[in-house]
């Protein structure tokens, strides 16, 4: 069974300073930490370096440097980018075709995961993969490269879909284990952002770091069926909860 890890990042504030909040999580464990929005910042969590499973993330370039693992780009992000491209270029069809292909493959993968079918059929694969690659080819022809390094948003999206097709479609190879989206990572960040909006920002990095350590502990415990009250009670009574399973890398 392959191991799947989700990585994501968002902004937070320490006093008047904007800081970056990183998460690395699985269905069983969550780790939140403060660090710059960089490869070194992601490394600071001490989870991603040398990780050898499947890493699910958005297309942020810092994740591309992790060569010990394989990658799955978040399909929800790609769908949103394709929808934005449709709004910018309503008379073109390539974005609709690629989006249809990705959504169709995800629907098939979900059927496999739920046990409705044993595998994505060759006919379904051929139909959707042909549409995916054809849509990219058409889009690239309608958005040729401009002189210089800076390219249009549409061109950058199309080149990413073409050059990283293996990472876009990783979920098709292993639909039982590899998800189409990075929802696990986004769910881990959402309560933290919500609480900060309600309670206000932290006043020191030390306070924020301690608070994120507690949040990581509580979210990990929640994934194993413990309530926040029970997890905190165990921590204060000398019976600290620890994950009951070993996590392979």
C-alpha positions in Angstrom: 0.0 0.0 0.0 1.5 3.4 -1.0 1.7 6.2 1.5 0.1 9.5 0.7 1.1 12.8 2.3 -0.7 16.2 1.7 1.2 19.5 1.9 -0.2 23.0 1.8 0.5 26.5 2.9 -1.3 29.8 3.7 -0.6 33.1 5.3 -1.0 34.1 9.0 0.1 37.1 11.1 2.4 37.6 14.0 1.6 41.0 15.3 1.7 43.2 12.2 4.0 40.9 10.3 2.7 38.4 7.7 4.1 34.9 8.1 3.6 31.6 6.3 1.9 28.6 7.9 2.7 25.2 6.5 0.9 21.9 6.9 2.0 18.3 6.2 -0.7 15.7 7.0 -2.2 12.3 6.3 -5.6 10.8 7.1 -4.1 10.0 10.5 -1.6 12.8 11.4 -1.3 16.6 11.2 1.8 18.8 11.5 1.5 22.6 11.4 4.4 24.9 11.6 5.5 28.5 10.8 8.3 29.0 8.2 9.0 31.1 5.1 7.3 30.3 1.9 10.3 28.5 0.5 11.9 25.1 0.1 13.8 25.7 3.3 10.6 26.7 5.0 8.8 23.5 4.0 11.9 21.5 5.0 11.7 23.1 8.5 8.8 20.8 9.4 11.3 17.8 9.0 8.6 15.8 7.2 9.1 16.4 3.5 12.9 15.9 3.1 13.5 12.4 1.9 9.8 11.5 1.9 9.3 8.6 -0.6 5.5 8.2 -1.0 3.1 10.3 -3.0 3.0 14.0 -2.2 -0.3 15.8 -3.0 0.0 19.5 -3.3 -0.9 22.6 -5.4 1.5 23.6 -8.2 3.7 25.8 -6.0 7.2 25.5 -7.4 8.9 24.7 -4.0 7.3 21.3 -3.9 8.8 20.3 -7.3 12.2 20.0 -5.8 11.3 17.0 -3.7 12.7 14.2 -5.9 12.5 11.3 -3.5 8.8 11.1 -3.9 6.2 11.1 -6.6 3.7 13.9 -7.0 -0.1 14.4 -7.4 -1.1 18.0 -8.3 -4.4 19.1 -6.7 -7.1 18.6 -9.3 -9.4 21.1 -7.6 -6.9 23.8 -8.2 -6.5 22.8 -11.8 -10.3 22.8 -12.3 -10.5 26.3 -10.8 -7.7 27.5 -13.2 -9.5 26.0 -16.2 -12.7 27.7 -15.1 -10.9 31.0 -14.9 -9.5 30.4 -18.4 -13.0 29.8 -19.7 -14.1 33.1 -18.3 -11.1 34.8 -20.0 -11.5 33.0 -23.3 -15.2 32.1 -23.6 -15.0 31.5 -27.4 -12.4 28.7 -27.0 -13.2 25.1 -26.0 -9.9 23.6 -24.9 -10.4 24.5 -21.2 -13.9 22.8 -21.2 -12.5 19.7 -22.8 -9.6 19.3 -20.3 -11.9 20.0 -17.4 -14.4 17.5 -18.6 -11.6 14.9 -19.0 -10.3 15.5 -15.5 -13.8 15.5 -13.9 -14.6 12.3 -15.8 -11.5 10.5 -14.6 -12.1 11.6 -11.1 -15.7 10.2 -11.2 -14.3 6.9 -12.4 -11.6 6.9 -9.7 -14.2 7.6 -7.0 -16.2 4.6 -8.3 -13.1 2.4 -7.9 -12.5 3.8 -4.3 -16.1 3.1 -3.3 -16.0 -0.4 -4.6 -18.6 0.1 -7.4 -16.0 -1.1 -10.0 -12.7 -2.9 -9.7 -10.7 -0.6 -12.0 -11.1 2.2 -14.5 -11.9 0.5 -17.7 -9.6 0.8 -20.7 -12.4 2.3 -22.8 -13.0 5.0 -20.2 -9.2 5.7 -19.9 -8.8 6.0 -23.6 -11.8 8.4 -24.0 -10.8 10.8 -21.2 -7.0 10.7 -21.7 -7.5 11.4 -25.4 -9.7 14.4 -24.6 -7.2 15.6 -22.0 -4.2 15.5 -24.3 -6.1 16.8 -27.3 -7.4 19.7 -25.3 -3.9 20.7 -24.3 -2.6 20.5 -27.9 -5.5 22.7 -29.1 -4.9 25.2 -26.3 -1.2 25.4 -27.0 -1.9 26.2 -30.6 -4.2 29.0 -29.6 -1.8 30.4 -27.1 1.7 30.3 -28.7 4.7 31.2 -26.6 5.6 34.8 -26.4 9.1 36.2 -26.8 11.0 36.3 -23.6 10.5 34.3 -20.4 7.2 35.8 -19.2 4.2 33.9 -20.7 0.4 34.4 -20.4 -1.5 32.7 -17.6 -3.2 30.4 -20.1 0.1 29.4 -21.7 1.6 28.6 -18.3 -1.3 26.5 -17.3 -1.2 24.6 -20.6 2.5 24.0 -20.4 2.1 22.7 -16.8 -0.6 20.3 -17.8 1.5 19.1 -20.7 4.9 18.9 -18.9 3.5 17.5 -15.6 0.8 15.3 -17.0 2.2 12.4 -15.0 1.7 14.4 -11.8 -1.8 15.6 -12.9 -2.9 12.1 -13.6 -1.2 10.1 -10.8 -4.6 9.4 -9.2 -5.6 7.4 -12.3 -2.7 5.0 -11.7 -3.7 4.2 -8.1 -7.3 5.4 -7.6 -7.8 3.4 -4.4 -5.0 5.3 -2.6 -4.2 8.6 -4.4 -6.8 11.3 -4.2 -7.6 13.8 -7.0 -7.6 16.8 -4.6 -5.6 18.2 -1.7 -8.7 18.5 0.4 -7.0 16.8 3.4 -4.4 19.5 3.5 -6.9 22.3 3.0 -9.1 21.0 5.8 -6.2 21.0 8.2 -5.6 24.7 7.6 -9.2 25.9 7.5 -10.0 25.7 11.3 -6.7 27.5 12.0 -7.5 30.3 9.7 -11.0 30.6 11.1 -9.8 30.7 14.7 -7.3 33.4 13.9 -10.0 35.5 12.3 -12.2 35.2 15.4 -9.5 35.5 18.0 -7.0 37.8 16.3 -3.4 37.3 15.4 -0.6 36.0 17.6 1.7 38.5 19.3 4.8 36.4 19.2 6.4 33.7 17.1 6.9 31.6 20.3 3.2 31.8 21.2 2.2 30.9 17.6 4.6 28.0 17.5 3.2 26.6 20.8 -0.4 27.1 19.7 0.3 25.3 16.4 1.9 22.4 18.2 -1.3 22.0 20.3 -3.4 22.3 17.1 -1.3 19.6 15.5 -1.8 17.3 18.5 -5.5 17.9 18.7 -6.1 17.4 15.0 -4.1 14.2 14.9 -6.0 12.9 18.0 -9.3 13.8 16.3 -8.4 11.7 13.3 -8.1 8.7 15.7 -11.5 9.4 17.3 -10.5 11.3 20.4 -12.3 14.5 21.3 -10.4 17.7 22.1 -11.4 17.4 25.7 -10.1 13.8 26.0 -6.8 14.6 24.3 -6.2 17.6 26.5 -7.2 15.8 29.6 -4.7 13.0 28.8 -1.9 15.5 28.1 -2.4 17.1 31.6 -2.8 13.9 33.5 0.5 12.3 32.4 -1.2 10.0 29.9 -0.2 11.8 26.7 -2.0 10.4 23.6 0.4 9.1 20.9 -0.5 7.7 17.5 -1.1 3.9 17.8 0.4 3.1 14.4 3.9 3.5 12.9 3.9 5.8 9.9 6.0 4.6 7.0 7.8 7.0 4.7 
